[in-house]
């Protein structure tokens, strides 16, 4: 004899859906608890890699452990990671952002030497148009900032009177990138002012 089929009533559907939701919630919670440490470790490694990519080589400290918080003009705290050789600061890796990007926020890690020159830049997060705005990650664009001292290199696109060559058909993205780099440099100036 075949088992009796459960009648399709509102109460039965509610009970089944509730059971499915409870089992799903517990399953997601279990998976998250098991992977939380690995996810955190991966985030830390990504941050450490970005810091190492933009600071000067030859440091002998853990820059990710020596952090200065600097408020930008909107009160957002920027992390400035300090690279040292002995007791001397060699460079900073400043995590910076802009909200002016074509597709929302963009986050960069900007390396600035102790004497104020831009060392290197790494793009951390961006959602720009593939093939256009994503060219900010290419050396042809970002390389124009390397070795420049923003005290005499205007970090604005040429259309705005600056020294930055914008990406063809991606001026908004180029402008946003320059804004984020400029924000990092302003954070560097605040650090230097407080240390003098």
N, C-alpha and C positions, 0 to 999 in steps of 0.2 A: 504494500500500500504506500502510495506517494505521500511525503510529508505535506501537511496543510500549509498553503501559501499564506503569508502574513497579509492581512487586509491593508489596503492603501488608504489610511486615514490621516488626518492632520496630526493627531497625537503620535501615531507610529512613525510618520516621517520626521517629526520633531525629535523623537527619541533616537532614531538612527542618525540623524544629522548631528545631534549633541554628542553621541558616542564617537562619530568620526572626528569631530572637532577636538574632543578631549584627547583621543589617541594621537592625532596630528600634533597637538600642542606639546604633549609629553615627548613625542618622538623628536620634534624640533629642539626642545629644551635639552634632551639627552645628547643629541648630536652637537649642539652648541657647547655644552659643558665639556665634551670630549675634545673639541677642536679649538676651544678658546685660547689655550696656551700656545698652540701652533700658529694661530692667526696673529696673536700678539708678537710672537717671535719673528714672524715674517715681516710685520710692520716695522719692528725695530731694526731688522737687517736692511730693509729698504731705506729707512731713514739714515742709518749709518753709512750705507753705500753712497747715498746722495751727498752726504757731508764730505766723505772722502773724495768724491769726484770733483768737488768745487774748491776745496782748500789747497793751500800749498803743501807739497810733500815734505817729509822730514820732521813732522810734529812728533812729540814724544808723550803726549797726554791722550786722554779719551775725550775728544771734542764734544761728543754726545752727552758727556757727564758734566761739562762746564758750560752752562747755559745762562745767558743774560736775556731777560724779558724786556722788550722795548715796545712802548705803545706808539701806534701810528696816529695819524691825524683824526681817525675815527674812534680811537680808543681800543682798537684791536691789538692784542698782544702778539708781537712777532718774536719768534725764538731766534736768538743769535748764538750759534755754537762757536766756541772759542778754541782755536788750535794754537798750541804753544810749543816752543822748543826751550826747555829749561824753564826759566821764569819770564821769558819774553814771548809776547803774543806775535804770531806770524801771520795769521789770517782769521777771518770769520766766515762761517757759512750761515747765511740769514734766510730763513724760510719766510717767503713773502707771497703776496697774492695781488690780484686785481679783480674787480667786479665789472670791468669794462670790456671783457672779452665778448666776441660775437655770440658765443654760446654759454654765457654765464661766467662763473668764476674760473680763474686759472691760478695755479700754485706753482711757484718756482723755488729752487734753492740757488741763491746767489753767493758766490765766493768773492770776498773782498779782502785784499791784502791789508796789512797793518798800516801801510802808507796810503790807502784809499783807492787803489786800482782794482778794477773788476778782474778777477782771475778767471773763473769759469761760471757757467750757468747750466743748471739741469732743470728740465721741465718735470714737475712731479705729477700734476693733474691738469688736463685740458680736454675740452670737448669741441674743438674747432673743426671746421669743415675739412674732411680728408682731401689731400691733394692741394689744398690752398692754405688754410690757417695752420694746418699741422706742419707746415714748412718751418715753423718757429723752432722745431727740434733739430733742424739741419744746420750744419756748420756754416753754410753760406750766409745764413741770417744771424744766428747767435754769435758766430765768430767775430762779427764786427764790434761787439762789446768788449771782447777779451783784451786785457792789457790797457784799457782806456781808463783815464781818471775823470770821473764825472764833474770834477771841479772845472775842467776845460773841454769836456765832451758833453754836449747838450743831449740828454737822454730823452729826446722826443723825435718823432718822425719828421722828415724833411718838410712835409706838407704843413707841419705845425711850427716850423722854424728851427727844428732841431738838426742833429747830425746823423740820425738813424735812417738807413735805406729801408723803406717798407717793402713788404712782400707784394708783388703785383697781384691785384684783385683781393688783397687781404689787409688793407690799411687798418681796419678796425682791430684786427688781431695784433698787428705790429704795434699799434698805439697802446693796446692793453699790455703787451709784453713789456714795452718801454715803461709804462706806468708801474708795473710790478718791480722792475729793476730799480727805478727811481725811488720807490718806497723802501727797498732794501738799503739803498745808499743813504737815504735820510735816517734810517735806523742806525746805520754805521756812524753817521755824524753825531747822533745823540749819544752813542756809546763813547765816542772820542771826547765829547764835551764833558761827560761825567767823569772820565778818567784823568782829565788834565787838572 
